[in-house]
């Protein structure tokens, strides 16, 4: 089966208050150039028993749109030299507002980047300041216009619900504006609070009000109704698209296709094992420059369990017959009591031989997933 490639670009203009990813503030262009060289070297030295061709590439971060076009070209050249490329239909770059120009977007497009994952998060300037996003709502609108003018048809918006102090009406206005701009894809997330982040400290010291979980659930339900009415298909718990515009790369994670990760903190899955790179950027670069692997973790994974709780994220759910054929286990027999309880509670349902999360189950998905871990 075709595999995907994930490339982690850790640099950002500033660090968001809620962010727990491996990121570094962009201070020195020389450090970025050194990182790109290390990333290309890691790709060139990659060895795997998996020889699947590559059909998706994803630049994540961080803010990959801080890279110069020639650096993007250097990375793509390294991939083309090392991997067999088959029907490379999707090259995604995460982009933040106010980090691109018409010239850089045109250059990215000419290099084959054909999908932009656009970190809007909210159209409310007060909330953008709370999140320390480094842009305002007008920057988001202007950058979206530039993307369209540069020929990016496939644009995805990221939005966050459940922010401290966010009201239901405020969230409704965010949905109004996102739908009016008509991106091909929308990813909508409920805010997660990660320890050791500035936002977590602000909440702990009561400088910000604690998010209201019940209100966040109402926001999620409004999102389901409004996007369905606007013609978006929900294909995963947090992801919605126009027909034909589901993320091909991200879908690999939920269907357990191989994804090879490169760069600091990048994670990989080869079909049997999961492995991850060093999380500190300076240490990662030093390891690669010393002709050592950046890998710091490798473990076998319980594919049968992952098949269930990742597959349940999808709107299509899990085909019970396919599960039995692949793993030799009858899921309905093994988890008979648990499935009965969850069915009675209205969390799951079986439709045409597929086990699905109900609408209520999507709100309590972690509780459902925990049964199969």
Secondary structure, 3 states (H helix, E strand, C coil): CCEEEEEEECEECCCCCCCCCCCEECCCHHHHHHHHHHHHHHHHCCCCCCCCCEEEEEEEECCHHHCCHHHHHHHHHHHHHHCCEEEEEEEEEEECCCCCCHHHHHHHHHCCCCEEEEEEECCCHHHHHHHCCCCCHHHHHHHHHHHHHCCCCEEEEEEEECCCCCCHHHHHHHHHHHHHHCCCEEEEEECCCCCCCHHHHHHHCCCCCCCCHHHHHHHHHHHHHHHHHCCCEEEECCEEECCCCCCHHHHHHHCCCCEEEECCCCEEECCCEEEEECCCHHHHHHHHHCCCCCEEEEEECCHHHHHHHHHCCECCCEEHHHHHHHHCCCHHHHCHHHHHHHHHCCCEEEECCEEEECHHHHHCHHHHHHHHC
